[in-house]
Amino acid sequence: MQLQRSLAELPDVQDVGVVMGTDANKELLAHIDLDSPEVMRARPNDLVLVVRAKDINAAEEALGQVDDLLARRQLGIDQEYHPRSVETAAEILPNASWVLVSVAGRYAAGVARQGLELDKHIFLFSDNVPIEEEIELKRMAAEKGLLVMGPDCGTANIRDIGLGFANKVRTGPISIVAAAGTGLQHVTSRIHQLGGGISYGIGTGGRDLKEQVGGTTFLQGIELLSRDQDTKVMLLISKPPSPIIAEKVLRAARSTDKPVVVCLIGSALKARKMDNLHFAVSLDDAARQAVELADSQVVHVESQALNVERFAKGQCYLRGLFSGGTLAYEAQHILSGYLPRILSNAPLDKTNKLPNSLVSQEHTIVDLGEDEFTVGRLHPMMDNELRIRRLHEEADDPEVAIIMIDVVIGYGSHPDPASELGPAISQARTKAEKAGRYLEAIAVVTGTDEDPQQIDSQIAQLEAAGVWVSTDNEEMVRYAGRLLQELRHEKIKLDFKPVELSVLQQPLAAINVGLESLALNLQAQGAQVIHVDWRPPAGGNEKLMAILERMKQ
Amino acid sequence: MQLQRSLAELPDVQDVGVVMGTDANKELLAHIDLDSPEVMRARPNDLVLVVRAKDINAAEEALGQVDDLLARRQLGIDQEYHPRSVETAAEILPNASWVLVSVAGRYAAGVARQGLELDKHIFLFSDNVPIEEEIELKRMAAEKGLLVMGPDCGTANIRDIGLGFANKVRTGPISIVAAAGTGLQHVTSRIHQLGGGISYGIGTGGRDLKEQVGGTTFLQGIELLSRDQDTKVMLLISKPPSPIIAEKVLRAARSTDKPVVVCLIGSALKARKMDNLHFAVSLDDAARQAVELADSQVVHVESQALNVERFAKGQCYLRGLFSGGTLAYEAQHILSGYLPRILSNAPLDKTNKLPNSLVSQEHTIVDLGEDEFTVGRLHPMMDNELRIRRLHEEADDPEVAIIMIDVVIGYGSHPDPASELGPAISQARTKAEKAGRYLEAIAVVTGTDEDPQQIDSQIAQLEAAGVWVSTDNEEMVRYAGRLLQELRHEKIKLDFKPVELSVLQQPLAAINVGLESLALNLQAQGAQVIHVDWRPPAGGNEKLMAILERMKQ
């Protein structure tokens, strides 16, 4: 604070504290030995000035200079007339599509509401806004197709203009939605440092992804950017949200046809990539991936059109019959990103233990190489008998949609497993078809072209039986995961009116209410801005507010 | 099983079951309607043959042909004399450095022990070996500088020779240690499919990384491969081990100077890279990363020599003083991979909440932008006052080794933060030095060359004050993490005698005890092998064992 520093520079002054009289600040003053009985009596709305000096005269002299010191530094926005209200400002600058609000928290929602009523988007810099007010503002904005960034939204980028705390970055094909202020600043800076560029950075405020708020601004941002032509790559930043909201956000991101880098700081990764989503472990990782994707001109193409129409009503479950324990284990791990619960005789955790290994339930992955199946009989890599029996049982279950198997070849394995598994699958699929169902059979083949069984022949025999085949376990499992998720979900419905693209594409013009410095920053960047000479409703401590205003310049 | 299929192919036979009389198998027979009172009376060591046929005659005729059917298929290893013991085999093939053991679980440890006594490495294919025996075998092997792969080790690769279930793969610069059998097969197959090649695949058995066993074979494998000239890239595969063992394994991997891909299937990633470790989310991801690393000829070079000698005794803690909430949050998340506990006023989880935000304890990260510090005062991005006071307090604490700060520039931030923070840090470092301590100050600067404060000038001012500076939060935090870990740990001590490299480099020669098919596979791959005509000690059911042996061929 300018005042604090100016006071500290006076002769014979040893230490200075200039704070509001909140409990936290009083504790802080006590911690650095600047407390006194008068200080401890201050109330939260009092401005506390404490000076420790060589003697009482020096201290009193210092305090006597406060008004002079405040007067010394007077910056001001270059503006002839200062309107007193948002309405008047909107008349003076009719092309302003934004209202920047940085008044004290208890007044902020009121000012933001005035902005929404005038069909303006809101950049709500103020903190200490009650969450109920945030919910109400965002509900109102969603109905009108407007954005409310914040409260406590520290930063945003609209093309080459930064709002609030913001860095000057190159424009380019990456756009960001962030529920993390310095996260957005750090990522945009890293992207710039790595040679990339930004189109838009949409801040949402840190609470937007809380369940109560429901991620309104975040979801609006994703939907808006998905339609924006300048945005080639999207980047999403947040602390880990609740699972319900996380699923909403990821589904929205997957429904776009752009590559999306997802950085949920503090949550560990279960995948590096899931369709068009690219997961990042850190802000730096997110920036690097976004720059790479933007450079590579990747256009996301769905690798496999998912046809879920052909399944009969009621078909919804997966049954995986594995011979390889690790493959069965990895399948469960990957599927846990798609399905709420997978049962197994060898589950990831005990709560998902299949009660009877011989009878599948719901989504089930069976490891047929477990001891219970192999004591006194050959391993399923050598002998297909048991697996074929089980396969027919699963195929007869009218709720089963997908049967998943692994075929592990190589020395030691059955000399030609596909010659037995292929016909069995073919038979099961035909039987299901006659019963009016569609049975998807998928397989991963592990092995090489130098193995005695010849991998190409194994794949060809399985494909001839109508089996979808991959040589990559993860790819097979993700294909099943996507299919099952499609079977489970209806289409996404927007619960907000889409925001018009013009908000991004028009030159930025804004009405500023609160800290004059925010208006000055916009002016310095060449944006049109009108500053409102706003005063709190009668009852606000006007003298104090004025001092604070001047101090903050 | 060959017998089962041959019986099923006989005329008038409808269904056949051929299994050992275990409870699991009896349940299975019941499940497919092949049970009967006689079947249910069978004991685990009984061989159960069940035939369902058109009539009783057809069934009896089928059972009457069992001996004929068994006789029909007689493969045999091309070997003139079959020794009856491991000792004799070792005399006949003295260059055999391996014993392959696949006898029934209860005899396996005894055979393996004979091998170890003859200074042979053990490939222990058998399952159902008690864990106490595994511990004892591995303790004995560790003392002698020998490997015990297994028990239940399905696969291994020694150059171009596969042991057990194994795929024929290209030789190349990638070597693997795996506590996951099909995991190893899948990864070697994927590497081959992606154009890469394998030198060695060391299987350890699935229990090796359990705390009781202590990861002996796994750690031996890492240490051995770190000395092997053919291995350019190491790849480690396991289900997630206990935290204690995981730390041991990762420390061993980091102490090598080779790139190591780590795939702990089922555990989510907290980092993509940590020094020479590259973390993979799936088997396919692991294979891809290993192939890329092998292609790129990456030689791991420690980016920064860590000098921990200059710290005074007792200096061990980190104090992070952040202005950016997201950066503080990410710092805690990344540090959780290095430190057992980090306290904060804005912790990742509530148990690590700093009791008093004004007083740091142990490792502490303070977010000075939290409401408690900003109500009625300027944000620390605008005002350095509070942070500088706190910095001096931390620097005076004799247990503090590292002070970490962020400097976020851009519109809205302080016009020249480094001009205030730099001198303060310099002063604190000098004071610590006078007190006989070394204070490491590190900073991340967030911003761009186009920001009003000029990032280069900020960095230069900080570096002039002796601050280690990065523009990447993750890089700064990992640097601190490495330093703190060095301060915490003593050097790794090997608790085993190193295995001689000759085990990898000599042409493979082996003694096979158990399944003849394992010997046949080796022979087919051109390896020297001698098969032992092993019989269980008196008391084993010899007739039954013989039938089983013949069935399994």
HADDOCK unambig.tbl for C-alpha pairs under 7 A between the chains (distance, minus, plus):
assign (segid A and resid 1 and name CA) (segid B and resid 378 and name CA) 6.78 0.50 0.50
assign (segid A and resid 1 and name CA) (segid B and resid 383 and name CA) 5.84 0.50 0.50
assign (segid A and resid 19 and name CA) (segid B and resid 376 and name CA) 5.94 0.50 0.50
assign (segid A and resid 19 and name CA) (segid B and resid 377 and name CA) 5.72 0.50 0.50
assign (segid A and resid 20 and name CA) (segid B and resid 376 and name CA) 4.55 0.50 0.50
assign (segid A and resid 20 and name CA) (segid B and resid 377 and name CA) 6.74 0.50 0.50
assign (segid A and resid 24 and name CA) (segid B and resid 372 and name CA) 6.02 0.50 0.50
assign (segid A and resid 164 and name CA) (segid B and resid 412 and name CA) 6.16 0.50 0.50
assign (segid A and resid 165 and name CA) (segid B and resid 410 and name CA) 6.42 0.50 0.50
assign (segid A and resid 165 and name CA) (segid B and resid 411 and name CA) 5.31 0.50 0.50
assign (segid A and resid 165 and name CA) (segid B and resid 412 and name CA) 4.65 0.50 0.50
assign (segid A and resid 165 and name CA) (segid B and resid 413 and name CA) 6.44 0.50 0.50
assign (segid A and resid 166 and name CA) (segid B and resid 410 and name CA) 5.30 0.50 0.50
assign (segid A and resid 166 and name CA) (segid B and resid 411 and name CA) 5.19 0.50 0.50
assign (segid A and resid 166 and name CA) (segid B and resid 412 and name CA) 6.96 0.50 0.50
assign (segid A and resid 167 and name CA) (segid B and resid 410 and name CA) 4.42 0.50 0.50
assign (segid A and resid 167 and name CA) (segid B and resid 411 and name CA) 6.19 0.50 0.50
assign (segid A and resid 167 and name CA) (segid B and resid 447 and name CA) 5.83 0.50 0.50
assign (segid A and resid 167 and name CA) (segid B and resid 448 and name CA) 6.60 0.50 0.50
assign (segid A and resid 167 and name CA) (segid B and resid 451 and name CA) 5.92 0.50 0.50
assign (segid A and resid 168 and name CA) (segid B and resid 410 and name CA) 6.77 0.50 0.50
assign (segid A and resid 168 and name CA) (segid B and resid 448 and name CA) 6.52 0.50 0.50
assign (segid A and resid 168 and name CA) (segid B and resid 450 and name CA) 5.46 0.50 0.50
assign (segid A and resid 168 and name CA) (segid B and resid 451 and name CA) 5.18 0.50 0.50
assign (segid A and resid 169 and name CA) (segid B and resid 448 and name CA) 6.75 0.50 0.50
assign (segid A and resid 169 and name CA) (segid B and resid 450 and name CA) 6.93 0.50 0.50
assign (segid A and resid 180 and name CA) (segid B and resid 326 and name CA) 5.98 0.50 0.50
assign (segid A and resid 181 and name CA) (segid B and resid 326 and name CA) 6.89 0.50 0.50
assign (segid A and resid 182 and name CA) (segid B and resid 324 and name CA) 5.30 0.50 0.50
assign (segid A and resid 182 and name CA) (segid B and resid 325 and name CA) 6.52 0.50 0.50
assign (segid A and resid 182 and name CA) (segid B and resid 326 and name CA) 5.46 0.50 0.50
assign (segid A and resid 182 and name CA) (segid B and resid 327 and name CA) 6.62 0.50 0.50
assign (segid A and resid 183 and name CA) (segid B and resid 326 and name CA) 5.20 0.50 0.50
assign (segid A and resid 183 and name CA) (segid B and resid 327 and name CA) 6.64 0.50 0.50
assign (segid A and resid 186 and name CA) (segid B and resid 446 and name CA) 5.56 0.50 0.50
assign (segid A and resid 189 and name CA) (segid B and resid 446 and name CA) 6.27 0.50 0.50
assign (segid A and resid 189 and name CA) (segid B and resid 447 and name CA) 5.08 0.50 0.50
assign (segid A and resid 189 and name CA) (segid B and resid 448 and name CA) 5.71 0.50 0.50
assign (segid A and resid 192 and name CA) (segid B and resid 448 and name CA) 6.91 0.50 0.50
assign (segid A and resid 193 and name CA) (segid B and resid 448 and name CA) 6.79 0.50 0.50
assign (segid A and resid 265 and name CA) (segid B and resid 330 and name CA) 6.18 0.50 0.50
assign (segid A and resid 266 and name CA) (segid B and resid 330 and name CA) 6.44 0.50 0.50
assign (segid A and resid 266 and name CA) (segid B and resid 333 and name CA) 5.23 0.50 0.50
assign (segid A and resid 268 and name CA) (segid B and resid 268 and name CA) 4.99 0.50 0.50
assign (segid A and resid 268 and name CA) (segid B and resid 269 and name CA) 4.77 0.50 0.50
assign (segid A and resid 268 and name CA) (segid B and resid 270 and name CA) 4.72 0.50 0.50
assign (segid A and resid 269 and name CA) (segid B and resid 268 and name CA) 4.81 0.50 0.50
assign (segid A and resid 269 and name CA) (segid B and resid 269 and name CA) 4.57 0.50 0.50
assign (segid A and resid 269 and name CA) (segid B and resid 270 and name CA) 6.52 0.50 0.50
assign (segid A and resid 270 and name CA) (segid B and resid 268 and name CA) 4.75 0.50 0.50
assign (segid A and resid 270 and name CA) (segid B and resid 269 and name CA) 6.52 0.50 0.50
assign (segid A and resid 270 and name CA) (segid B and resid 281 and name CA) 6.18 0.50 0.50
assign (segid A and resid 271 and name CA) (segid B and resid 281 and name CA) 5.61 0.50 0.50
assign (segid A and resid 272 and name CA) (segid B and resid 281 and name CA) 6.73 0.50 0.50
assign (segid A and resid 281 and name CA) (segid B and resid 270 and name CA) 6.26 0.50 0.50
assign (segid A and resid 281 and name CA) (segid B and resid 271 and name CA) 5.63 0.50 0.50
assign (segid A and resid 281 and name CA) (segid B and resid 272 and name CA) 6.71 0.50 0.50
assign (segid A and resid 282 and name CA) (segid B and resid 474 and name CA) 6.86 0.50 0.50
assign (segid A and resid 284 and name CA) (segid B and resid 472 and name CA) 6.34 0.50 0.50
assign (segid A and resid 284 and name CA) (segid B and resid 474 and name CA) 6.56 0.50 0.50
assign (segid A and resid 324 and name CA) (segid B and resid 182 and name CA) 5.29 0.50 0.50
assign (segid A and resid 325 and name CA) (segid B and resid 182 and name CA) 6.50 0.50 0.50
assign (segid A and resid 326 and name CA) (segid B and resid 180 and name CA) 6.00 0.50 0.50
assign (segid A and resid 326 and name CA) (segid B and resid 181 and name CA) 6.88 0.50 0.50
assign (segid A and resid 326 and name CA) (segid B and resid 182 and name CA) 5.46 0.50 0.50
assign (segid A and resid 326 and name CA) (segid B and resid 183 and name CA) 5.18 0.50 0.50
assign (segid A and resid 327 and name CA) (segid B and resid 182 and name CA) 6.62 0.50 0.50
assign (segid A and resid 327 and name CA) (segid B and resid 183 and name CA) 6.64 0.50 0.50
assign (segid A and resid 330 and name CA) (segid B and resid 265 and name CA) 6.18 0.50 0.50
assign (segid A and resid 330 and name CA) (segid B and resid 266 and name CA) 6.45 0.50 0.50
assign (segid A and resid 333 and name CA) (segid B and resid 266 and name CA) 5.22 0.50 0.50
assign (segid A and resid 372 and name CA) (segid B and resid 24 and name CA) 6.04 0.50 0.50
assign (segid A and resid 376 and name CA) (segid B and resid 19 and name CA) 5.94 0.50 0.50
assign (segid A and resid 376 and name CA) (segid B and resid 20 and name CA) 4.58 0.50 0.50
assign (segid A and resid 377 and name CA) (segid B and resid 19 and name CA) 5.75 0.50 0.50
assign (segid A and resid 377 and name CA) (segid B and resid 20 and name CA) 6.78 0.50 0.50
assign (segid A and resid 378 and name CA) (segid B and resid 1 and name CA) 6.68 0.50 0.50
assign (segid A and resid 383 and name CA) (segid B and resid 1 and name CA) 5.86 0.50 0.50
assign (segid A and resid 410 and name CA) (segid B and resid 165 and name CA) 6.44 0.50 0.50
assign (segid A and resid 410 and name CA) (segid B and resid 166 and name CA) 5.31 0.50 0.50
assign (segid A and resid 410 and name CA) (segid B and resid 167 and name CA) 4.40 0.50 0.50
assign (segid A and resid 410 and name CA) (segid B and resid 168 and name CA) 6.75 0.50 0.50
assign (segid A and resid 411 and name CA) (segid B and resid 165 and name CA) 5.32 0.50 0.50
assign (segid A and resid 411 and name CA) (segid B and resid 166 and name CA) 5.19 0.50 0.50
assign (segid A and resid 411 and name CA) (segid B and resid 167 and name CA) 6.16 0.50 0.50
assign (segid A and resid 411 and name CA) (segid B and resid 521 and name CA) 6.16 0.50 0.50
assign (segid A and resid 412 and name CA) (segid B and resid 164 and name CA) 6.19 0.50 0.50
assign (segid A and resid 412 and name CA) (segid B and resid 165 and name CA) 4.64 0.50 0.50
assign (segid A and resid 412 and name CA) (segid B and resid 166 and name CA) 6.96 0.50 0.50
assign (segid A and resid 413 and name CA) (segid B and resid 165 and name CA) 6.44 0.50 0.50
assign (segid A and resid 446 and name CA) (segid B and resid 186 and name CA) 5.55 0.50 0.50
assign (segid A and resid 446 and name CA) (segid B and resid 189 and name CA) 6.25 0.50 0.50
assign (segid A and resid 447 and name CA) (segid B and resid 167 and name CA) 5.84 0.50 0.50
assign (segid A and resid 447 and name CA) (segid B and resid 189 and name CA) 5.06 0.50 0.50
assign (segid A and resid 448 and name CA) (segid B and resid 167 and name CA) 6.64 0.50 0.50
assign (segid A and resid 448 and name CA) (segid B and resid 168 and name CA) 6.55 0.50 0.50
assign (segid A and resid 448 and name CA) (segid B and resid 169 and name CA) 6.75 0.50 0.50
assign (segid A and resid 448 and name CA) (segid B and resid 189 and name CA) 5.72 0.50 0.50
assign (segid A and resid 448 and name CA) (segid B and resid 192 and name CA) 6.88 0.50 0.50
assign (segid A and resid 448 and name CA) (segid B and resid 193 and name CA) 6.74 0.50 0.50
assign (segid A and resid 450 and name CA) (segid B and resid 168 and name CA) 5.49 0.50 0.50
assign (segid A and resid 450 and name CA) (segid B and resid 169 and name CA) 6.92 0.50 0.50
assign (segid A and resid 451 and name CA) (segid B and resid 167 and name CA) 5.92 0.50 0.50
assign (segid A and resid 451 and name CA) (segid B and resid 168 and name CA) 5.19 0.50 0.50
assign (segid A and resid 472 and name CA) (segid B and resid 284 and name CA) 6.33 0.50 0.50
assign (segid A and resid 474 and name CA) (segid B and resid 282 and name CA) 6.86 0.50 0.50
assign (segid A and resid 474 and name CA) (segid B and resid 284 and name CA) 6.56 0.50 0.50
assign (segid A and resid 521 and name CA) (segid B and resid 411 and name CA) 6.16 0.50 0.50
